[in-house]
Amino acid sequence: MNNIAMLDLDVNVPHFIKYMGSKRKIINFVVEAINEVKTEGPVCDLFAGTSVLSGVLRNQTHIISNDIQAYSAVLAKAYLTDYNWQPNSSLIQDVVASATKKANDFFNAFPALNFDYEMEFSIEGFLAIEEKQRQLINSDFDSFDYHLFAKYYSGTYWSYNQCVWIDAYRSTAEEYKETPFYNAILASLMFAMSYNSQSTGHYAQYRDASSRSSMEDILIYRRKEITPFFVRKMEELQDTLGINNYSSQTYCLDYRECLEKIPEKTVVYADPPYAFVHYSRFYHALETLVRYDYPNIQHKGRYRVDRHQSPFCIRTQVEGAFQEMFKRIHSKSANLVLSYSNTGMIDLDNLIDLATRTLGNQYTVDVKTVDYLHSTMGRREDKSRSVQEAVIIAKRI
Ligand SMILES: C[S@@+](CC[C@H](N)C(=O)[O-])C[C@H]1O[C@@H](n2cnc3c(N)ncnc32)[C@H](O)[C@@H]1O
């Protein structure tokens, strides 16, 4: 093991989206655990989410990044691309110019759709212009290929105006599809969407103005603009992400299929969902941004009908899901770092026991914990709860 290069900690990683269960704040704890079982093989981030681990490990090792959600692959590729920004010095300016033209063409085509958030509002007046925008779901914008957000999400998480800009940047991204900058553009757009959205860091529901103070708070977000956030993030990427000499693969697969693909002796980092809430419901809008497939939607939150149901979020399936994971880790002679918490769907002691039994006597199984303030993304009265984050470290002897 001595001649295996250890992975660096304390890497400055650009941040893209607010994400439930993101390991961003305890990423050094995770990388230290990976270092304990590092092999000469690749590191696989099996449930990548924000893909922050790829951000830390880029240009340090071969990475395989996987998540069932398509937006996670975009974030991973944005981190893992080998960039040469030099010959493309006007890139950001060109993207903004193209999106500005598209947005203005859209605004000019529908002059009656003019929603001004700069004025003073009564609650009734505010609710009325919000509702008017939500009714745009019944409008015909078919003369523009890129109108998904204006039609589906005006007056919900974003205003009509913000939605038109989201569509414009999404359309412009396609012009860069064959370049190394495609995923950086989409990831920067996700950042802008995340910080313009009036919801509390996810897309499970948007807030209603039920009082003057909630209206004032929503107005703060309605008055924001997509472009400054987009530009800020693109500039940060230009400043922080340069060459990446290591190869990488990015998959959008169920974890079982991904484990079939990894080479022997990979180090797998597994951070599955802990709670009963499905990520596909909380982040449907990001999935739709990436897939841009005009899906059938349902409920007040306007979720995709075809959203993924994870076995890790279903009490009757969670144990079997972990057992499958351990079996496949064993058959690949892989090492495993598994994140879980003391508030998860399965008791931590039971999970350790299951790992020890399924991996058998060719593995050692250790546990480390760290106290951590978990964001509940506004689901509880207490906005964050103290939980113990654990890593179960399984190493092939
Ligand atoms: C706790 S989050 C991972 C957070 C990530 N480590 C980070 O720091 O951003 C769990 C992830 O598992 C993904 N997921 C859920 N079920 C899955 C499955 N069956 N196969 C692959 N990914 C799955 C979700 O989409 C979600 O992004």
The ligand as a Gaussian input file, in Angstrom:
#p B3LYP/6-31G(d) Opt

LIG

0 1
 C      -27.157000      11.400000      -0.398000
 S      -27.303000      11.745000      -2.118000
 C      -25.613000      11.784000      -2.630000
 C      -24.960000      13.092000      -2.278000
 C      -23.554000      13.221000      -2.818000
 N      -22.619000      12.347000      -2.166000
 C      -23.096000      14.664000      -2.665000
 O      -22.210000      14.944000      -1.839000
 O      -23.639000      15.501000      -3.366000
 C      -27.896000      10.230000      -2.774000
 C      -27.940000      10.146000      -4.312000
 O      -28.316000       8.800000      -4.674000
 C      -28.992000       8.851000      -5.924000
 N      -29.720000       7.560000      -6.083000
 C      -30.846000       7.152000      -5.449000
 N      -31.152000       5.904000      -5.803000
 C      -30.207000       5.479000      -6.681000
 C      -29.980000       4.268000      -7.396000
 N      -30.818000       3.229000      -7.295000
 N      -28.894000       4.173000      -8.197000
 C      -28.061000       5.235000      -8.346000
 N      -28.239000       6.422000      -7.706000
 C      -29.294000       6.543000      -6.879000
 C      -29.854000      10.099000      -5.799000
 O      -30.217000      10.580000      -7.079000
 C      -28.938000      11.058000      -5.003000
 O      -28.259000      11.952000      -5.851000

